[in-house]
Amino acid sequence: LRDEETELLRVFVRASVEKRIRRKMRQEQLNHEKAARLVRRMDKQRKNYETYTGQTWGNPENYDLYIDTGTTPLEMAIDANCSRCESM
């Protein structure tokens, strides 16, 4: 899409590893160890982004909107994303 004349909103949503583990524990009813393994596995899969784009996954310079859901309530993150889309 980089070479296309397309309006594109590139959003990266992050949180600390520990907050992501706790969220996964709640979502999947997992213990800490299993949730941590799952988060690590998901991160490893997400790193494939670098293979396809040649850019570093998670680098704020690669995104139009970078949201930390560890410090920003989820509703505020959603609102920020929607506002940014509406302004395009």
C-alpha positions, 0 to 999 in steps of 0.5 A: 500500500505504500506505493498506492494513492490510498489514504491509510491510517497506520496504528500501533497499539502497545502495552507493557508485557506485564499488562498484556500478560494480565489482560490475556490472563483475564481474557483466556482465564489462564495462569501467569505462566501460560499467559506469558508464553502466549504473549511471547508467542504472539510477539514472535509472530508479529515480528514477521511484520519486519519480513514483509515491510522491511521496517522495525515492528513497533517503531513509532516513526512507522505509524500515524497513531501510537497508543499505549493501552497500558496507560490509556483507557481502552475507550480513550484509545478507541476514541482517538483512533476514530477521531483520527480516521474522521479527520482523514 
